[in-house]
Amino acid sequence: MNEFDWIQTYLRPLAGPEGLNLLDDAAIYSPRDNQDLILTQDTLIEGVHFFKGEYGAGTASRLMAVNLSDLAAKGARPIGYLLSIAWPNHLSGSELQNWMAAFSKGLKTEQERFGFSLFGGDTVKTDGPMSISATFIGVVSKGEAVLRSGAKIGDGVWVTGNIGDAYLGLQLAQDPSEILASNPKPEDLWTWEAAFRHPTPRLLFRKTLRSTATACADISDGLLSEAGHIAKASQKRLTINLHDIPLSSASSWWSKLKEEETAIVSLATAGDDYELLFTAPPEKDALVISGAAKLNLRVSKIGIVSDGQGVGCLDSNGNCLTIERSGYSHD
Amino acid sequence: MNEFDWIQTYLRPLAGPEGLNLLDDAAIYSPRDNQDLILTQDTLIEGVHFFKGEYGAGTASRLMAVNLSDLAAKGARPIGYLLSIAWPNHLSGSELQNWMAAFSKGLKTEQERFGFSLFGGDTVKTDGPMSISATFIGVVSKGEAVLRSGAKIGDGVWVTGNIGDAYLGLQLAQDPSEILASNPKPEDLWTWEAAFRHPTPRLLFRKTLRSTATACADISDGLLSEAGHIAKASQKRLTINLHDIPLSSASSWWSKLKEEETAIVSLATAGDDYELLFTAPPEKDALVISGAAKLNLRVSKIGIVSDGQGVGCLDSNGNCLTIERSGYSHD
């Protein structure tokens, strides 16, 4: 199966009308009145951002998740994406064909889950590791995008979901011996693995986010690191109460096996959680909570915005911890 | 110099207001009333689409050219782009810093030449060859984009510029011995090298294109191959007169050293010409010619659109040639 066959067989059915049947090397999008467009791009390299040799649906889904999470943080609805794939030369024949089929299945699943379509892209071959990049296009009503720069003094700092499960899922995938030695429950293993393998970008929270949040960031590079980005863009200080960071019962159990504060810090600085960190004024608390409840989504207030800069992290005695590694960098 | 320093030092000055100071992992574009957006994406791999070890301004410029040429073919004006770069791990320290500086200089040059800005993107490291991808955003007035699918029976087939100079420039760069053995003039060498190294996407032709063309494609993958794409998208037949394909005096001299028709076919099937192939009804001929003349741009009518499918290529006796290789594929 060559590039052309792959495009015709697997990708063309994924294309929306904007993609012009993938015959034009370009897409056309006709914005509705009063729409702003949000554009984001993320690239994954085999062996760095996903495991070597994993060319299938899971990797397609991860590529979608990293991009969709950036749109979710803006309060945007995804409408389409352009996809660039460099397939490794060592794959050929039926092996390549099987991976192409599996990869496009992953794309299709995510498209159907959130309702967007393929606009176009590019397929090439490489002697190196697989390299995949997507550019996503999202829309919001004009002026309603949530930026990182809007945090105000007195705002609460909130986070969706549970933090750190994906990190433990990654540990399990890389070297399970240490975690397994502590004899976790089967359902804990499932929690961690699911968080790492099948993250859910928080796109459905967008309406609540737009009506309550002053600033927002996705935390797939680490909660504390992203808190720093909001602090910097907003020119404010974010103070996080370490013990208010929400953990699943699985991760809470794990952290109590360790020196607990160190364990929580390691969960809060790890990446791969496709959750949202946002700031909102206290008078919006009820709206945040009811909006999340409708989605069965956990939300937790974990800190406060104040005058100043940077990120402070308080232990249970109210002492400010020094965090040396504030996020995972793939650089 | 790490990714963050590079972004701050070299990329942030290239960002427009849409890029939110590159602090948000996303860009916002607020379309004007009555605008359509054109989106296109192209990826270049070291050793496949550009020479191994060439990490500098020339490669940045090539990445821009392949994308801008796709926008030019739509009659669109570029407004911004997202850039994904995977830098090879073997580059580090001052060597990496020097390449980063040179690469961003190339980006800056093209931005200033055509008036667009950086919206965002992603930077990663790879164990493999350098891999770079750009997603460009262009605008046209609503409904005015030129597609590949609009060719009508009786339309003329036109091409801008000269064909094949870039192919000979590539030969010169890869293995100059054969060409040099035939003793070309120094200005011929310059013509070929300039066409390959410093292509000019035909963005300035967009107004004429929008008011005259029924279909258009950029021919960086080969003239005859793109004629096939227009034929397919338009469900028509394109017939090209081989001897009407415009050559520079340098390439014309070269083709006469060879079996001339075979030589012209090789020029017309090679890639790397950032010219436009378009169809237009005969009553627009004067507009096409005067529009091009204002830009000092050569335009040539090289064929006709008829009922049917595929591409025919006529020799000087009006016989239809069989073309075995209709374009260069990087697949």
Interface residues (C-beta under 8 A of the other chain):
Chain A: N2 E3 F4 E18 L20 N21 L23 D24 D25 A26 A27 I28 Y29 S30 P31 D33 Q35 D36 L37 I38 L39 T40 Q41 D42 T43 I45 G47 V48 H49 D70 L71 A73 K74 L82 L83 S84 A86 F119 G120 G121 D122 T123 V124 K125 T126 D127 G128 P129 S131 S133 T135 I137 K142 A145 L147 R148 S149 A217 D218 H229 K232 A233 S329 H330 D331
Chain B: N2 E3 F4 E18 L20 N21 L23 D24 D25 A26 A27 I28 Y29 S30 P31 D33 Q35 D36 L37 I38 L39 T40 Q41 D42 T43 I45 G47 V48 H49 D70 L71 A73 K74 L82 L83 S84 A86 F119 G120 G121 D122 T123 V124 K125 T126 D127 G128 P129 S131 S133 T135 I137 K142 A145 L147 R148 S149 A217 D218 H229 K232 A233 S329 H330 D331
